[in-house]
Amino acid sequence: DGAGAVVVGPSELPSELRWLPPINFTAKDATPSGAPGTMVLPLFPLGGVYLPNSEHEISIFEPRYRKMYIDILASGSRRFVVTNVHPEGDRFAEIGVVFYLADLQDVSEMTHDEVKYICEHRVIGRVKINKVLNPSQWGTEETYVRVEATPVEDDTSEVTGEEELVKKQENIRAMLKDVLELHANHSGDRGDLTCELLAEELLAELGLMNMSS
């Protein structure tokens, strides 16, 4: 995977994460509601936490996901949902992110078909998964799962001015510094830069420096 993803273990998943009901493998395929604002998208449950506008590389080898990429290219959508799977299995997180396929390379000849595609993606938004349309396929693995979803608009109503933007910047800086401190303490390698300076560099790369200017 590319930069911008934080892979977490089951015990590290946010406690407030909401989950869909357990998958009913015997349920018949559902028909999309067609409600305004909803969309039907493939689901690729990769796990992890993904930042907005971050870029990610995925190697594709499973037959069902080879088919998924063929389908999103043929339709012109180039989009699919990525979400977490419950630690006990067979439940998806209610909120997922939308991956947009930016580039695809067929590497089957170079890998003797062990890997079919190497794909580059960008995170372009979030969605709320309303329902799984073909739940039986999660168990059979014959094809990929499809979901009906609604775009999630991030609430910015509380961002009222320069003071609030600076506060958010400071919170992000503090979190980055804490993560870097934990990594340095665990690895024993603090490098040439302090964690505070590394946090500042990461903020600059993410375009979060001088938010109030």
C-alpha positions in Angstrom: 0.0 0.0 0.0 1.1 3.6 -0.6 1.6 6.5 1.8 -1.3 7.8 3.8 -2.6 4.6 5.3 -2.4 3.6 8.9 -2.9 -0.2 9.3 -4.4 -1.0 12.7 -4.9 -4.3 14.5 -8.3 -5.4 15.9 -7.7 -4.0 19.3 -6.7 -0.6 17.9 -9.9 0.0 15.9 -11.8 3.1 17.1 -14.3 2.2 19.8 -16.9 4.5 18.2 -16.7 2.6 14.9 -20.2 1.5 13.8 -20.8 -1.8 12.1 -23.4 -3.1 9.7 -25.5 -6.2 10.8 -23.7 -9.6 10.3 -23.8 -10.8 6.8 -26.6 -13.3 6.0 -25.0 -15.7 3.5 -28.4 -17.3 2.7 -30.1 -14.0 1.8 -31.1 -13.3 -1.8 -29.5 -10.5 -3.7 -31.1 -7.2 -2.9 -32.3 -4.6 -5.4 -30.9 -1.1 -5.1 -33.4 1.3 -3.6 -32.8 4.0 -6.2 -33.2 6.6 -3.5 -31.9 10.1 -4.3 -28.2 10.5 -3.5 -27.5 6.8 -3.3 -25.0 4.9 -5.5 -24.0 1.3 -6.1 -20.3 0.6 -5.8 -18.0 -2.5 -5.5 -16.7 -3.2 -2.0 -13.0 -4.0 -1.3 -12.6 -4.6 2.4 -8.9 -3.7 2.9 -9.0 -2.5 6.5 -6.8 0.4 7.7 -7.4 4.1 8.1 -7.1 6.3 5.0 -6.5 10.0 4.9 -8.4 12.3 2.4 -6.6 12.7 -0.9 -3.9 10.1 0.0 -2.6 7.8 -2.6 -2.4 4.0 -2.4 -0.9 1.2 -4.5 -2.6 -2.2 -4.5 -1.5 -5.5 -6.1 -4.4 -7.5 -7.5 -4.3 -11.3 -7.7 -7.7 -12.7 -6.5 -10.0 -13.6 -9.4 -13.0 -11.7 -7.9 -11.0 -8.5 -7.7 -9.5 -8.9 -11.2 -13.1 -8.9 -12.3 -13.9 -5.9 -10.2 -11.2 -3.8 -11.9 -12.4 -5.0 -15.4 -15.9 -3.9 -14.5 -15.0 -0.4 -13.1 -12.9 0.3 -16.1 -15.6 -0.9 -18.5 -18.3 1.3 -16.7 -16.0 4.3 -16.5 -16.7 4.6 -12.8 -13.1 3.8 -11.6 -14.5 3.9 -8.1 -15.0 1.4 -5.2 -15.5 1.5 -1.5 -12.8 0.4 1.0 -13.9 -0.4 4.6 -12.9 -2.4 7.7 -14.1 -5.9 8.5 -15.1 -6.7 12.1 -12.4 -8.5 14.2 -14.9 -11.4 14.5 -15.5 -11.4 10.8 -18.5 -11.2 8.5 -19.4 -7.6 9.4 -18.4 -4.5 7.6 -17.9 -1.0 9.1 -20.7 1.3 8.2 -18.4 4.1 7.0 -15.9 3.6 4.2 -13.8 5.7 1.9 -14.0 5.9 -1.9 -10.9 4.8 -3.9 -10.5 6.3 -7.4 -8.4 4.2 -9.8 -5.8 6.6 -11.2 -3.6 4.1 -13.0 -3.5 0.3 -13.7 -0.6 -1.8 -15.1 -1.1 -5.4 -16.2 2.0 -7.2 -14.8 0.7 -10.8 -15.4 3.5 -11.7 -17.8 6.2 -10.4 -15.4 4.7 -12.3 -12.4 3.7 -15.4 -14.3 0.1 -14.4 -13.5 0.6 -14.5 -9.7 -0.2 -10.8 -9.7 -2.5 -9.5 -12.4 -2.6 -5.7 -11.9 -0.7 -3.1 -9.9 -3.0 -0.2 -9.4 -2.6 3.3 -8.1 -5.5 5.0 -6.3 -6.6 8.3 -4.7 -9.0 8.7 -1.8 -11.7 11.0 -3.0 -14.4 10.9 -0.3 -16.4 9.0 2.3 -19.6 7.0 2.1 -22.1 5.5 4.5 -22.9 1.9 3.5 -26.7 1.4 3.5 -26.8 -2.3 2.6 -24.9 -5.1 1.0 -26.6 -6.1 -2.3 -25.2 -9.6 -2.8 -24.2 -10.9 0.7 -23.9 -14.5 -0.4 -20.9 -13.7 -2.5 -18.8 -12.8 0.6 -18.9 -16.4 1.5 -18.5 -18.0 -2.0 -15.8 -15.6 -3.2 -17.1 -16.1 -6.7 -17.3 -12.4 -7.4 -16.9 -9.2 -5.5 -19.4 -7.7 -3.1 -21.5 -4.7 -4.1 -23.1 -2.2 -1.7 -25.6 0.7 -1.9 -24.0 3.8 -0.3 -24.6 7.4 0.4 -21.9 10.1 0.2 -20.9 11.5 3.6 -20.4 15.3 3.7 -17.9 16.3 6.4 -19.4 18.8 8.8 -17.5 22.1 8.6 -20.1 24.2 10.3 -18.0 24.5 13.5 -15.0 25.9 11.6 -15.8 29.6 12.1 -12.5 31.4 11.6 -8.7 31.6 12.1 -8.8 30.6 15.8 -10.5 27.3 15.0 -8.2 26.5 12.1 -5.1 27.1 14.2 -6.6 24.8 17.0 -7.1 22.0 14.5 -3.6 22.4 13.2 -2.2 22.2 16.8 -4.2 19.0 17.5 -2.9 17.4 14.3 0.7 18.4 15.2 0.4 16.9 18.7 -1.0 13.7 17.4 1.8 13.3 14.8 4.4 14.0 17.4 2.9 11.4 19.7 2.9 8.8 16.9 6.5 9.6 16.0 7.6 9.4 19.7 6.0 5.9 20.0 7.7 4.7 16.8 11.1 6.1 18.0 10.8 4.5 21.4 9.8 1.2 20.0 12.5 1.1 17.3 15.3 2.7 19.3 16.2 4.8 16.2 15.5 8.5 16.7 17.4 9.5 13.6 18.9 13.0 13.0 15.6 14.9 13.5 13.5 15.3 16.6 10.0 14.1 16.6 8.8 17.6 16.7 10.7 18.5 13.5 9.5 15.4 11.8 5.9 16.3 12.7 6.4 19.8 11.2 7.8 18.2 8.0 4.8 15.8 7.7 2.4 18.7 8.2 4.1 20.6 5.4 3.8 17.7 3.1 0.1 17.3 3.9 -0.4 21.0 3.2 -1.5 21.7 6.8 1.1 24.3 7.7 0.1 27.9 7.9 -3.6 27.0 7.6 -4.6 30.5 8.8 -2.6 32.4 6.2 
